[in-house]
Amino acid sequence: MPDPSETIAADHGRTPVGLDTSRASIARVYDATLGGKDNYEVDRVVRDTVAEIAPRQSDVAWMNRRWLHRVVRYLAGCVGIDQFLDLGAGLPTVCNTHEIAQQHNPTAQVVYVDNDPLCALHGRALLERNEHTHFASADLTEPDALLACPEIAAQLDPSRPLALILCGVLHHIDDDADPAGVMRRYIDAIPVGSYVAITHFWDPADGSA
Ligand SMILES: C[S@@+](CC[C@H](N)C(=O)[O-])C[C@H]1O[C@@H](n2cnc3c(N)ncnc32)[C@H](O)[C@@H]1O
């Protein structure tokens, strides 16, 4: 079994490993943390290593998912937002953004984005029969290229407000990639009246605040 610190840290965990099952992937480790089945031993070793340092990791992942459910329910149900762009969407799990949004509005458009090809494979298979939900493979650190993706440009109406969701993903973006600048670019680009919803894992004990 490879050393988990080597498998995920060799490239700081930033390049998606996709179909390479000899290395842990962010999406599969997160799936394992949520108790999902789309993960391998190498991912579970990383999950368990993280749990030694952060024993409430699984609770945090579930709190994060429940936050996503609440925010989508609020935006689709109370605010009337009918376009959702979910960046760093991960592997499909229980109650995904489109399921919640489309409970309130069956024609709500949802586009998921992830840079891990495995997420795109799973996502496209799940969404085959849902004409209002699509998956785009793109890197969120390149906002202009991402927003120009055909799946996004074709599905989301740039003249109406949308919800831009980044749930548990920004902490994966290195400072070198300027996450604040990336977010500024998205906020400038999305239509007036849009909503931006972010969760960000943070260790209050790490002294960075
Ligand atoms: C912790 S998971 C969160 C999944 C989901 N948003 C949730 O909260 O349940 C983070 C996801 O972000 C994706 N990701 C990481 N860096 C990314 C990037 N630069 N561009 C797009 N997706 C990225 C990973 O592949 C992974 O699927």
PDBQT file of the ligand as one rigid body, heavy atoms in Angstrom, charges set to zero:
ROOT
HETATM    1  C1  LIG A 301     -14.372  17.888  -1.054  1.00  0.00    +0.000 C 
HETATM    2  S1  LIG A 301     -15.060  17.598  -2.649  1.00  0.00    +0.000 S 
HETATM    3  C2  LIG A 301     -16.585  18.496  -2.483  1.00  0.00    +0.000 C 
HETATM    4  C3  LIG A 301     -17.714  17.897  -3.303  1.00  0.00    +0.000 C 
HETATM    5  C4  LIG A 301     -19.060  18.624  -3.198  1.00  0.00    +0.000 C 
HETATM    6  N1  LIG A 301     -18.961  20.018  -3.619  1.00  0.00    +0.000 N 
HETATM    7  C5  LIG A 301     -19.604  18.551  -1.805  1.00  0.00    +0.000 C 
HETATM    8  O1  LIG A 301     -19.417  19.502  -1.053  1.00  0.00    +0.000 OA
HETATM    9  O2  LIG A 301     -20.196  17.545  -1.429  1.00  0.00    +0.000 OA
HETATM   10  C6  LIG A 301     -14.089  18.740  -3.653  1.00  0.00    +0.000 C 
HETATM   11  C7  LIG A 301     -14.262  18.519  -5.144  1.00  0.00    +0.000 C 
HETATM   12  O3  LIG A 301     -13.635  19.629  -5.809  1.00  0.00    +0.000 OA
HETATM   13  C8  LIG A 301     -12.974  19.135  -6.955  1.00  0.00    +0.000 C 
HETATM   14  N2  LIG A 301     -11.910  20.087  -7.321  1.00  0.00    +0.000 N 
HETATM   15  C9  LIG A 301     -10.745  20.327  -6.653  1.00  0.00    +0.000 A 
HETATM   16  N3  LIG A 301     -10.021  21.265  -7.300  1.00  0.00    +0.000 NA
HETATM   17  C10 LIG A 301     -10.754  21.644  -8.387  1.00  0.00    +0.000 A 
HETATM   18  C11 LIG A 301     -10.528  22.561  -9.448  1.00  0.00    +0.000 A 
HETATM   19  N4  LIG A 301      -9.406  23.288  -9.516  1.00  0.00    +0.000 N 
HETATM   20  N5  LIG A 301     -11.483  22.693 -10.410  1.00  0.00    +0.000 NA
HETATM   21  C12 LIG A 301     -12.614  21.948 -10.357  1.00  0.00    +0.000 A 
HETATM   22  N6  LIG A 301     -12.884  21.037  -9.371  1.00  0.00    +0.000 NA
HETATM   23  C13 LIG A 301     -11.964  20.892  -8.400  1.00  0.00    +0.000 A 
HETATM   24  C14 LIG A 301     -12.439  17.768  -6.548  1.00  0.00    +0.000 C 
HETATM   25  O4  LIG A 301     -12.183  16.938  -7.675  1.00  0.00    +0.000 OA
HETATM   26  C15 LIG A 301     -13.591  17.250  -5.683  1.00  0.00    +0.000 C 
HETATM   27  O5  LIG A 301     -14.499  16.510  -6.434  1.00  0.00    +0.000 OA
ENDROOT
TORSDOF 0
